[in-house]
Amino acid sequence: MGYQVIRNFQYDYLGQSYALVYPNLHKYPATMLPQIGIDILREFTKLRGSLLDPYCGSGSSFASGLECGFSEMEGYDLNPLAALISKVKFTKISIDDLTKTQQIFRNNIYDFLKDENNIKNLKRPHSITNIEFWFSKQVVDNLTTIKYFIDRIKEADIKDFFFIPFSETVRECSYTRNNEFKLYRMKSEDILNFNPDVIGVFFKKLSETIDLYVNFYLPKLSKSKVKVKVYASNFTPQNKLFDVVLTSPPYGDSRTTVAYGQFSTFTNEWLGIKNARKIDQILMGGGKKGYILTDGIIADYITQISKIDYKRALDVSAFYNDLQNSIQKVAASVNKYGKIIYVVGNRTVKTVLLPTDQFIAEKFEENGCKHIITYERSISNKVMPNKNSPTNKCGKTMNTMLYEYIVVCEKK
């Protein structure tokens, strides 16, 4: 049994970027285009009420909901950095308070740096794994100084706002190759010539973040009475139902697909998040691999993988088992006739193309929903690796996902 898929060129958005509608305040891997959410919500005339995103990432679905007039939105993500980005983007802050804090912050930093002994007296972070491998001593000193003054900001929302440019500065001033999501250290010869102006980088990024927030987010938030709540946790059904679910779940386990945990490691460590290096293990499919799935649409595909590599088949089963459990919780949290929209890609493992879109439709139908339609769109504009190695053999690569699927279901 298969669920209907229609190639829809309207949703390709050729030549369009994420920044066309809502520029991101912070880099984040594999972000969904807000345009998708805006157009699909309008197509199915879901333009008011409450919206849930159970895997909210950096908040694309909230941008879509804000544009379409939703009054209440709620999101969850197990990655603390993702939750921080989403929260900051959709929290209304007084621009006067923000710019005043910016000026005071700048003055305090430069006054502090006039005496070298001040930096020596600050406690260095103990939560950074192999800190000397990833950061020079001077960079650590300057990041420690910036963090010290951010921690002294009394207003919680403004403090969170300052952590956004701080996070970008941490990654840019580390020895990490900045064009990678995973953690790869620069070549030794590049490190010799690497001497970033940490304080300068931070204040430049702070100004850019404020400009983007003031010009793109604050006007929308000021015109709307929307309430956005973001939680750095797994989604658990509460005593409330939502009118719409709009989300783009992970396409596979983070360790082998899009490395959300690795990308966020430095920020989460600098912010003092416990087990920051284990984020990928708690994300979907990252836990214990107990058994091979043998039921439903996905079973035959996993069986094919198991004949090639049994361990990888266990990994894939763990992901789909977690996704299945999550779908059950989401389906139970939707109002009657509410719409459920999942934007997903079908990944390849061991040369086997996994029909995740079909799996999602099947599982929602098993949980009291009806599949309406699935649209296929090109994802040429999505920031993902151009090639991967589904066989894990050196030199053998294939193109990554070329298409994305917009799965639309309705609660019966």
Contacts in CASP RR format, 6 or more apart in sequence:
PFRMAT RR
TARGET T0000
AUTHOR 0000-0000-0000
METHOD contacts of the structure
MODEL  1
MGYQVIRNFQYDYLGQSYALVYPNLHKYPATMLPQIGIDILREFTKLRGS
LLDPYCGSGSSFASGLECGFSEMEGYDLNPLAALISKVKFTKISIDDLTK
TQQIFRNNIYDFLKDENNIKNLKRPHSITNIEFWFSKQVVDNLTTIKYFI
DRIKEADIKDFFFIPFSETVRECSYTRNNEFKLYRMKSEDILNFNPDVIG
VFFKKLSETIDLYVNFYLPKLSKSKVKVKVYASNFTPQNKLFDVVLTSPP
YGDSRTTVAYGQFSTFTNEWLGIKNARKIDQILMGGGKKGYILTDGIIAD
YITQISKIDYKRALDVSAFYNDLQNSIQKVAASVNKYGKIIYVVGNRTVK
TVLLPTDQFIAEKFEENGCKHIITYERSISNKVMPNKNSPTNKCGKTMNT
MLYEYIVVCEKK
1 297 0 8 1.000
1 362 0 8 1.000
2 297 0 8 1.000
2 358 0 8 1.000
3 357 0 8 1.000
3 358 0 8 1.000
3 361 0 8 1.000
3 362 0 8 1.000
3 371 0 8 1.000
3 374 0 8 1.000
4 371 0 8 1.000
4 373 0 8 1.000
4 374 0 8 1.000
5 357 0 8 1.000
5 374 0 8 1.000
5 375 0 8 1.000
5 376 0 8 1.000
5 405 0 8 1.000
6 373 0 8 1.000
6 374 0 8 1.000
6 375 0 8 1.000
6 376 0 8 1.000
7 375 0 8 1.000
7 376 0 8 1.000
8 375 0 8 1.000
8 376 0 8 1.000
8 377 0 8 1.000
8 406 0 8 1.000
9 377 0 8 1.000
10 39 0 8 1.000
11 36 0 8 1.000
11 39 0 8 1.000
11 40 0 8 1.000
11 375 0 8 1.000
11 377 0 8 1.000
11 406 0 8 1.000
12 377 0 8 1.000
12 378 0 8 1.000
12 380 0 8 1.000
13 33 0 8 1.000
13 35 0 8 1.000
13 36 0 8 1.000
13 377 0 8 1.000
13 381 0 8 1.000
14 378 0 8 1.000
14 380 0 8 1.000
14 381 0 8 1.000
15 381 0 8 1.000
16 33 0 8 1.000
16 35 0 8 1.000
16 381 0 8 1.000
17 381 0 8 1.000
18 24 0 8 1.000
18 31 0 8 1.000
18 33 0 8 1.000
18 34 0 8 1.000
18 60 0 8 1.000
18 381 0 8 1.000
18 383 0 8 1.000
20 35 0 8 1.000
21 33 0 8 1.000
21 34 0 8 1.000
21 35 0 8 1.000
21 38 0 8 1.000
21 63 0 8 1.000
21 67 0 8 1.000
22 34 0 8 1.000
22 60 0 8 1.000
22 63 0 8 1.000
22 89 0 8 1.000
22 216 0 8 1.000
22 217 0 8 1.000
23 212 0 8 1.000
23 216 0 8 1.000
24 31 0 8 1.000
24 58 0 8 1.000
24 85 0 8 1.000
25 85 0 8 1.000
25 88 0 8 1.000
25 89 0 8 1.000
25 164 0 8 1.000
25 209 0 8 1.000
25 212 0 8 1.000
25 213 0 8 1.000
25 217 0 8 1.000
26 58 0 8 1.000
26 81 0 8 1.000
26 85 0 8 1.000
26 164 0 8 1.000
26 167 0 8 1.000
26 168 0 8 1.000
26 209 0 8 1.000
27 168 0 8 1.000
27 171 0 8 1.000
28 57 0 8 1.000
28 58 0 8 1.000
28 81 0 8 1.000
28 82 0 8 1.000
28 85 0 8 1.000
28 263 0 8 1.000
29 181 0 8 1.000
29 258 0 8 1.000
29 259 0 8 1.000
29 260 0 8 1.000
29 263 0 8 1.000
29 383 0 8 1.000
29 384 0 8 1.000
30 248 0 8 1.000
30 251 0 8 1.000
30 258 0 8 1.000
30 382 0 8 1.000
30 383 0 8 1.000
30 384 0 8 1.000
31 57 0 8 1.000
31 58 0 8 1.000
31 59 0 8 1.000
31 60 0 8 1.000
31 382 0 8 1.000
31 383 0 8 1.000
32 60 0 8 1.000
32 61 0 8 1.000
32 248 0 8 1.000
32 343 0 8 1.000
33 60 0 8 1.000
33 381 0 8 1.000
33 382 0 8 1.000
34 60 0 8 1.000
34 61 0 8 1.000
34 63 0 8 1.000
34 64 0 8 1.000
34 67 0 8 1.000
35 64 0 8 1.000
36 60 0 8 1.000
36 64 0 8 1.000
36 343 0 8 1.000
36 377 0 8 1.000
36 406 0 8 1.000
37 60 0 8 1.000
37 61 0 8 1.000
37 64 0 8 1.000
37 65 0 8 1.000
37 68 0 8 1.000
37 246 0 8 1.000
37 341 0 8 1.000
37 343 0 8 1.000
38 64 0 8 1.000
38 65 0 8 1.000
38 67 0 8 1.000
38 68 0 8 1.000
40 246 0 8 1.000
40 341 0 8 1.000
40 375 0 8 1.000
40 406 0 8 1.000
40 408 0 8 1.000
41 47 0 8 1.000
41 64 0 8 1.000
41 65 0 8 1.000
41 68 0 8 1.000
41 244 0 8 1.000
41 246 0 8 1.000
41 341 0 8 1.000
42 68 0 8 1.000
44 339 0 8 1.000
44 341 0 8 1.000
44 372 0 8 1.000
44 408 0 8 1.000
46 68 0 8 1.000
46 243 0 8 1.000
46 244 0 8 1.000
46 338 0 8 1.000
46 339 0 8 1.000
47 68 0 8 1.000
47 69 0 8 1.000
47 70 0 8 1.000
48 69 0 8 1.000
48 70 0 8 1.000
48 71 0 8 1.000
48 243 0 8 1.000
49 70 0 8 1.000
49 71 0 8 1.000
49 72 0 8 1.000
49 243 0 8 1.000
49 244 0 8 1.000
50 70 0 8 1.000
50 71 0 8 1.000
50 72 0 8 1.000
50 73 0 8 1.000
50 74 0 8 1.000
50 240 0 8 1.000
50 241 0 8 1.000
50 242 0 8 1.000
50 243 0 8 1.000
50 244 0 8 1.000
51 61 0 8 1.000
51 62 0 8 1.000
51 65 0 8 1.000
51 70 0 8 1.000
51 72 0 8 1.000
51 73 0 8 1.000
51 74 0 8 1.000
51 242 0 8 1.000
51 243 0 8 1.000
51 244 0 8 1.000
51 245 0 8 1.000
51 246 0 8 1.000
52 73 0 8 1.000
52 74 0 8 1.000
52 75 0 8 1.000
52 235 0 8 1.000
52 242 0 8 1.000
52 244 0 8 1.000
52 245 0 8 1.000
52 246 0 8 1.000
52 247 0 8 1.000
52 330 0 8 1.000
52 333 0 8 1.000
52 334 0 8 1.000
53 59 0 8 1.000
53 61 0 8 1.000
53 62 0 8 1.000
53 73 0 8 1.000
53 74 0 8 1.000
53 75 0 8 1.000
53 76 0 8 1.000
53 245 0 8 1.000
53 246 0 8 1.000
53 247 0 8 1.000
54 75 0 8 1.000
54 76 0 8 1.000
54 235 0 8 1.000
54 245 0 8 1.000
54 247 0 8 1.000
54 249 0 8 1.000
54 326 0 8 1.000
54 329 0 8 1.000
54 330 0 8 1.000
55 76 0 8 1.000
55 77 0 8 1.000
55 235 0 8 1.000
55 247 0 8 1.000
55 248 0 8 1.000
55 249 0 8 1.000
55 250 0 8 1.000
55 284 0 8 1.000
55 326 0 8 1.000
56 62 0 8 1.000
56 75 0 8 1.000
56 76 0 8 1.000
56 77 0 8 1.000
56 82 0 8 1.000
56 83 0 8 1.000
56 86 0 8 1.000
56 230 0 8 1.000
56 247 0 8 1.000
57 77 0 8 1.000
57 79 0 8 1.000
57 82 0 8 1.000
57 83 0 8 1.000
57 85 0 8 1.000
57 86 0 8 1.000
58 82 0 8 1.000
58 85 0 8 1.000
58 86 0 8 1.000
58 89 0 8 1.000
59 82 0 8 1.000
59 85 0 8 1.000
59 86 0 8 1.000
59 89 0 8 1.000
59 90 0 8 1.000
60 248 0 8 1.000
61 73 0 8 1.000
61 246 0 8 1.000
61 247 0 8 1.000
61 248 0 8 1.000
62 73 0 8 1.000
62 75 0 8 1.000
62 86 0 8 1.000
62 89 0 8 1.000
62 90 0 8 1.000
62 228 0 8 1.000
63 89 0 8 1.000
64 246 0 8 1.000
65 73 0 8 1.000
65 226 0 8 1.000
65 246 0 8 1.000
66 73 0 8 1.000
66 90 0 8 1.000
66 220 0 8 1.000
66 221 0 8 1.000
66 224 0 8 1.000
66 226 0 8 1.000
66 228 0 8 1.000
67 220 0 8 1.000
69 224 0 8 1.000
69 226 0 8 1.000
70 226 0 8 1.000
70 244 0 8 1.000
71 224 0 8 1.000
71 225 0 8 1.000
71 226 0 8 1.000
71 227 0 8 1.000
72 226 0 8 1.000
72 227 0 8 1.000
73 90 0 8 1.000
73 226 0 8 1.000
73 227 0 8 1.000
73 228 0 8 1.000
73 229 0 8 1.000
74 228 0 8 1.000
74 229 0 8 1.000
74 230 0 8 1.000
74 231 0 8 1.000
74 242 0 8 1.000
75 86 0 8 1.000
75 228 0 8 1.000
75 229 0 8 1.000
75 230 0 8 1.000
75 231 0 8 1.000
75 235 0 8 1.000
76 83 0 8 1.000
76 230 0 8 1.000
76 231 0 8 1.000
76 233 0 8 1.000
76 234 0 8 1.000
76 235 0 8 1.000
77 83 0 8 1.000
77 86 0 8 1.000
77 230 0 8 1.000
77 231 0 8 1.000
77 232 0 8 1.000
78 232 0 8 1.000
78 233 0 8 1.000
78 234 0 8 1.000
78 279 0 8 1.000
78 282 0 8 1.000
78 283 0 8 1.000
79 232 0 8 1.000
79 260 0 8 1.000
79 261 0 8 1.000
79 264 0 8 1.000
79 268 0 8 1.000
79 279 0 8 1.000
79 283 0 8 1.000
80 232 0 8 1.000
80 264 0 8 1.000
80 268 0 8 1.000
80 271 0 8 1.000
80 273 0 8 1.000
80 279 0 8 1.000
81 167 0 8 1.000
81 264 0 8 1.000
81 267 0 8 1.000
81 268 0 8 1.000
82 232 0 8 1.000
82 260 0 8 1.000
82 264 0 8 1.000
83 230 0 8 1.000
83 231 0 8 1.000
83 232 0 8 1.000
84 160 0 8 1.000
84 163 0 8 1.000
84 164 0 8 1.000
84 167 0 8 1.000
84 232 0 8 1.000
84 271 0 8 1.000
85 164 0 8 1.000
86 228 0 8 1.000
86 230 0 8 1.000
87 160 0 8 1.000
87 228 0 8 1.000
87 230 0 8 1.000
88 157 0 8 1.000
88 160 0 8 1.000
88 161 0 8 1.000
88 163 0 8 1.000
88 164 0 8 1.000
88 213 0 8 1.000
89 213 0 8 1.000
89 217 0 8 1.000
90 217 0 8 1.000
90 221 0 8 1.000
90 226 0 8 1.000
90 228 0 8 1.000
90 230 0 8 1.000
91 157 0 8 1.000
91 160 0 8 1.000
91 221 0 8 1.000
91 228 0 8 1.000
92 218 0 8 1.000
92 221 0 8 1.000
92 222 0 8 1.000
93 157 0 8 1.000
93 158 0 8 1.000
93 161 0 8 1.000
93 213 0 8 1.000
93 218 0 8 1.000
95 214 0 8 1.000
95 218 0 8 1.000
97 155 0 8 1.000
97 158 0 8 1.000
98 158 0 8 1.000
98 161 0 8 1.000
98 210 0 8 1.000
98 213 0 8 1.000
99 210 0 8 1.000
101 153 0 8 1.000
101 155 0 8 1.000
101 158 0 8 1.000
101 162 0 8 1.000
102 206 0 8 1.000
102 207 0 8 1.000
102 210 0 8 1.000
105 149 0 8 1.000
105 150 0 8 1.000
105 153 0 8 1.000
105 162 0 8 1.000
106 203 0 8 1.000
108 149 0 8 1.000
109 145 0 8 1.000
109 146 0 8 1.000
109 149 0 8 1.000
109 199 0 8 1.000
112 118 0 8 1.000
112 119 0 8 1.000
112 145 0 8 1.000
112 149 0 8 1.000
113 119 0 8 1.000
113 145 0 8 1.000
113 199 0 8 1.000
118 145 0 8 1.000
119 141 0 8 1.000
119 144 0 8 1.000
119 145 0 8 1.000
122 141 0 8 1.000
122 144 0 8 1.000
122 145 0 8 1.000
122 148 0 8 1.000
123 144 0 8 1.000
124 131 0 8 1.000
124 140 0 8 1.000
124 144 0 8 1.000
125 131 0 8 1.000
125 140 0 8 1.000
125 144 0 8 1.000
125 147 0 8 1.000
125 269 0 8 1.000
125 270 0 8 1.000
125 272 0 8 1.000
127 269 0 8 1.000
127 270 0 8 1.000
127 272 0 8 1.000
127 273 0 8 1.000
127 276 0 8 1.000
128 134 0 8 1.000
128 135 0 8 1.000
128 266 0 8 1.000
128 269 0 8 1.000
128 270 0 8 1.000
129 265 0 8 1.000
129 269 0 8 1.000
129 277 0 8 1.000
131 140 0 8 1.000
133 175 0 8 1.000
133 185 0 8 1.000
134 174 0 8 1.000
134 175 0 8 1.000
134 176 0 8 1.000
134 183 0 8 1.000
134 185 0 8 1.000
134 266 0 8 1.000
135 143 0 8 1.000
135 173 0 8 1.000
135 174 0 8 1.000
135 175 0 8 1.000
136 175 0 8 1.000
136 194 0 8 1.000
136 195 0 8 1.000
138 195 0 8 1.000
138 198 0 8 1.000
139 173 0 8 1.000
139 174 0 8 1.000
139 196 0 8 1.000
139 198 0 8 1.000
142 173 0 8 1.000
142 198 0 8 1.000
142 199 0 8 1.000
143 166 0 8 1.000
143 169 0 8 1.000
143 170 0 8 1.000
143 173 0 8 1.000
143 198 0 8 1.000
143 270 0 8 1.000
145 199 0 8 1.000
146 166 0 8 1.000
146 169 0 8 1.000
146 198 0 8 1.000
146 199 0 8 1.000
146 202 0 8 1.000
147 166 0 8 1.000
147 270 0 8 1.000
150 159 0 8 1.000
150 162 0 8 1.000
150 163 0 8 1.000
150 166 0 8 1.000
151 159 0 8 1.000
153 159 0 8 1.000
153 162 0 8 1.000
161 209 0 8 1.000
161 213 0 8 1.000
162 206 0 8 1.000
163 271 0 8 1.000
164 209 0 8 1.000
165 202 0 8 1.000
165 205 0 8 1.000
165 206 0 8 1.000
165 208 0 8 1.000
165 209 0 8 1.000
166 202 0 8 1.000
166 270 0 8 1.000
167 266 0 8 1.000
167 267 0 8 1.000
167 270 0 8 1.000
167 271 0 8 1.000
168 205 0 8 1.000
169 198 0 8 1.000
169 201 0 8 1.000
169 202 0 8 1.000
169 205 0 8 1.000
170 266 0 8 1.000
170 267 0 8 1.000
170 270 0 8 1.000
171 178 0 8 1.000
171 266 0 8 1.000
171 267 0 8 1.000
172 178 0 8 1.000
172 196 0 8 1.000
172 201 0 8 1.000
172 205 0 8 1.000
173 196 0 8 1.000
173 198 0 8 1.000
173 201 0 8 1.000
174 266 0 8 1.000
175 185 0 8 1.000
175 186 0 8 1.000
175 191 0 8 1.000
175 194 0 8 1.000
176 183 0 8 1.000
176 184 0 8 1.000
176 185 0 8 1.000
176 186 0 8 1.000
176 266 0 8 1.000
177 184 0 8 1.000
177 185 0 8 1.000
177 186 0 8 1.000
181 258 0 8 1.000
181 259 0 8 1.000
181 260 0 8 1.000
181 262 0 8 1.000
181 263 0 8 1.000
181 385 0 8 1.000
182 259 0 8 1.000
182 262 0 8 1.000
182 263 0 8 1.000
183 262 0 8 1.000
183 265 0 8 1.000
185 191 0 8 1.000
186 194 0 8 1.000
235 326 0 8 1.000
235 329 0 8 1.000
235 330 0 8 1.000
236 329 0 8 1.000
237 329 0 8 1.000
237 332 0 8 1.000
237 333 0 8 1.000
238 333 0 8 1.000
240 333 0 8 1.000
241 333 0 8 1.000
241 334 0 8 1.000
241 335 0 8 1.000
242 333 0 8 1.000
242 334 0 8 1.000
242 335 0 8 1.000
242 338 0 8 1.000
243 334 0 8 1.000
243 335 0 8 1.000
243 338 0 8 1.000
243 339 0 8 1.000
244 338 0 8 1.000
244 339 0 8 1.000
244 340 0 8 1.000
244 341 0 8 1.000
245 330 0 8 1.000
245 333 0 8 1.000
245 334 0 8 1.000
245 339 0 8 1.000
245 340 0 8 1.000
245 341 0 8 1.000
245 342 0 8 1.000
246 341 0 8 1.000
247 341 0 8 1.000
247 342 0 8 1.000
247 343 0 8 1.000
248 342 0 8 1.000
248 343 0 8 1.000
248 344 0 8 1.000
249 284 0 8 1.000
249 323 0 8 1.000
249 326 0 8 1.000
249 342 0 8 1.000
249 344 0 8 1.000
249 360 0 8 1.000
250 257 0 8 1.000
250 258 0 8 1.000
250 260 0 8 1.000
250 283 0 8 1.000
250 284 0 8 1.000
250 319 0 8 1.000
251 257 0 8 1.000
251 258 0 8 1.000
251 344 0 8 1.000
251 345 0 8 1.000
251 346 0 8 1.000
251 347 0 8 1.000
251 356 0 8 1.000
251 401 0 8 1.000
252 258 0 8 1.000
252 284 0 8 1.000
252 285 0 8 1.000
252 319 0 8 1.000
252 347 0 8 1.000
252 356 0 8 1.000
253 280 0 8 1.000
253 283 0 8 1.000
253 284 0 8 1.000
253 285 0 8 1.000
253 286 0 8 1.000
253 315 0 8 1.000
253 318 0 8 1.000
253 319 0 8 1.000
254 260 0 8 1.000
254 261 0 8 1.000
254 262 0 8 1.000
254 279 0 8 1.000
254 280 0 8 1.000
254 283 0 8 1.000
254 284 0 8 1.000
254 285 0 8 1.000
254 286 0 8 1.000
255 280 0 8 1.000
255 281 0 8 1.000
255 286 0 8 1.000
256 315 0 8 1.000
257 347 0 8 1.000
258 384 0 8 1.000
259 280 0 8 1.000
260 279 0 8 1.000
260 280 0 8 1.000
260 283 0 8 1.000
261 268 0 8 1.000
261 279 0 8 1.000
261 280 0 8 1.000
261 283 0 8 1.000
262 280 0 8 1.000
264 276 0 8 1.000
264 279 0 8 1.000
265 276 0 8 1.000
265 277 0 8 1.000
265 279 0 8 1.000
268 276 0 8 1.000
268 279 0 8 1.000
269 276 0 8 1.000
269 277 0 8 1.000
275 282 0 8 1.000
280 286 0 8 1.000
281 287 0 8 1.000
284 319 0 8 1.000
284 322 0 8 1.000
284 323 0 8 1.000
284 326 0 8 1.000
285 315 0 8 1.000
285 318 0 8 1.000
285 319 0 8 1.000
285 321 0 8 1.000
285 322 0 8 1.000
286 315 0 8 1.000
286 318 0 8 1.000
286 319 0 8 1.000
286 322 0 8 1.000
287 318 0 8 1.000
287 322 0 8 1.000
288 318 0 8 1.000
289 311 0 8 1.000
289 314 0 8 1.000
289 315 0 8 1.000
289 317 0 8 1.000
289 318 0 8 1.000
290 314 0 8 1.000
290 317 0 8 1.000
290 318 0 8 1.000
291 314 0 8 1.000
291 317 0 8 1.000
292 302 0 8 1.000
292 303 0 8 1.000
292 306 0 8 1.000
292 310 0 8 1.000
292 313 0 8 1.000
292 314 0 8 1.000
292 317 0 8 1.000
293 299 0 8 1.000
293 302 0 8 1.000
293 317 0 8 1.000
293 320 0 8 1.000
293 321 0 8 1.000
294 303 0 8 1.000
296 362 0 8 1.000
297 355 0 8 1.000
297 358 0 8 1.000
297 359 0 8 1.000
297 362 0 8 1.000
298 320 0 8 1.000
298 354 0 8 1.000
298 355 0 8 1.000
298 358 0 8 1.000
298 359 0 8 1.000
301 352 0 8 1.000
301 353 0 8 1.000
301 354 0 8 1.000
301 355 0 8 1.000
302 313 0 8 1.000
302 316 0 8 1.000
302 317 0 8 1.000
302 320 0 8 1.000
303 313 0 8 1.000
304 350 0 8 1.000
304 352 0 8 1.000
305 312 0 8 1.000
305 313 0 8 1.000
305 316 0 8 1.000
305 349 0 8 1.000
305 350 0 8 1.000
305 352 0 8 1.000
306 313 0 8 1.000
308 350 0 8 1.000
308 351 0 8 1.000
308 352 0 8 1.000
309 350 0 8 1.000
309 392 0 8 1.000
312 349 0 8 1.000
312 350 0 8 1.000
312 392 0 8 1.000
316 349 0 8 1.000
316 354 0 8 1.000
320 359 0 8 1.000
323 356 0 8 1.000
323 359 0 8 1.000
323 360 0 8 1.000
323 363 0 8 1.000
324 359 0 8 1.000
324 363 0 8 1.000
327 360 0 8 1.000
327 363 0 8 1.000
327 364 0 8 1.000
327 367 0 8 1.000
328 363 0 8 1.000
328 367 0 8 1.000
330 340 0 8 1.000
331 340 0 8 1.000
331 364 0 8 1.000
331 367 0 8 1.000
331 368 0 8 1.000
331 369 0 8 1.000
331 411 0 8 1.000
332 367 0 8 1.000
334 340 0 8 1.000
334 369 0 8 1.000
334 411 0 8 1.000
335 411 0 8 1.000
336 411 0 8 1.000
336 412 0 8 1.000
337 410 0 8 1.000
337 411 0 8 1.000
338 410 0 8 1.000
338 411 0 8 1.000
339 372 0 8 1.000
339 408 0 8 1.000
339 409 0 8 1.000
339 410 0 8 1.000
339 411 0 8 1.000
340 364 0 8 1.000
340 369 0 8 1.000
340 407 0 8 1.000
340 408 0 8 1.000
340 409 0 8 1.000
340 410 0 8 1.000
340 411 0 8 1.000
341 406 0 8 1.000
341 407 0 8 1.000
341 408 0 8 1.000
342 357 0 8 1.000
342 360 0 8 1.000
342 406 0 8 1.000
342 407 0 8 1.000
342 409 0 8 1.000
343 404 0 8 1.000
343 405 0 8 1.000
343 406 0 8 1.000
343 407 0 8 1.000
344 356 0 8 1.000
344 357 0 8 1.000
344 360 0 8 1.000
344 404 0 8 1.000
344 405 0 8 1.000
344 407 0 8 1.000
345 356 0 8 1.000
345 357 0 8 1.000
345 379 0 8 1.000
345 401 0 8 1.000
345 403 0 8 1.000
345 404 0 8 1.000
345 405 0 8 1.000
346 353 0 8 1.000
346 354 0 8 1.000
346 355 0 8 1.000
346 356 0 8 1.000
346 357 0 8 1.000
346 401 0 8 1.000
346 403 0 8 1.000
346 405 0 8 1.000
347 353 0 8 1.000
347 354 0 8 1.000
347 356 0 8 1.000
347 400 0 8 1.000
347 401 0 8 1.000
348 354 0 8 1.000
348 388 0 8 1.000
348 390 0 8 1.000
348 398 0 8 1.000
348 400 0 8 1.000
348 401 0 8 1.000
349 390 0 8 1.000
350 390 0 8 1.000
350 391 0 8 1.000
351 390 0 8 1.000
351 391 0 8 1.000
351 398 0 8 1.000
352 390 0 8 1.000
356 405 0 8 1.000
357 374 0 8 1.000
357 405 0 8 1.000
357 407 0 8 1.000
360 407 0 8 1.000
361 371 0 8 1.000
361 374 0 8 1.000
361 407 0 8 1.000
361 409 0 8 1.000
364 371 0 8 1.000
364 407 0 8 1.000
364 409 0 8 1.000
365 371 0 8 1.000
365 409 0 8 1.000
368 411 0 8 1.000
368 412 0 8 1.000
369 409 0 8 1.000
369 410 0 8 1.000
369 411 0 8 1.000
369 412 0 8 1.000
370 409 0 8 1.000
370 410 0 8 1.000
370 412 0 8 1.000
371 407 0 8 1.000
371 408 0 8 1.000
371 409 0 8 1.000
372 408 0 8 1.000
372 409 0 8 1.000
372 410 0 8 1.000
373 408 0 8 1.000
374 405 0 8 1.000
374 406 0 8 1.000
374 407 0 8 1.000
374 408 0 8 1.000
375 405 0 8 1.000
375 406 0 8 1.000
375 408 0 8 1.000
376 403 0 8 1.000
376 404 0 8 1.000
376 405 0 8 1.000
377 403 0 8 1.000
377 404 0 8 1.000
377 405 0 8 1.000
377 406 0 8 1.000
378 402 0 8 1.000
378 403 0 8 1.000
378 404 0 8 1.000
379 401 0 8 1.000
379 402 0 8 1.000
379 403 0 8 1.000
379 404 0 8 1.000
380 402 0 8 1.000
382 404 0 8 1.000
384 400 0 8 1.000
384 401 0 8 1.000
385 400 0 8 1.000
386 399 0 8 1.000
386 400 0 8 1.000
387 397 0 8 1.000
387 398 0 8 1.000
387 399 0 8 1.000
387 400 0 8 1.000
388 397 0 8 1.000
388 398 0 8 1.000
388 400 0 8 1.000
389 395 0 8 1.000
389 396 0 8 1.000
389 397 0 8 1.000
389 398 0 8 1.000
390 398 0 8 1.000
END
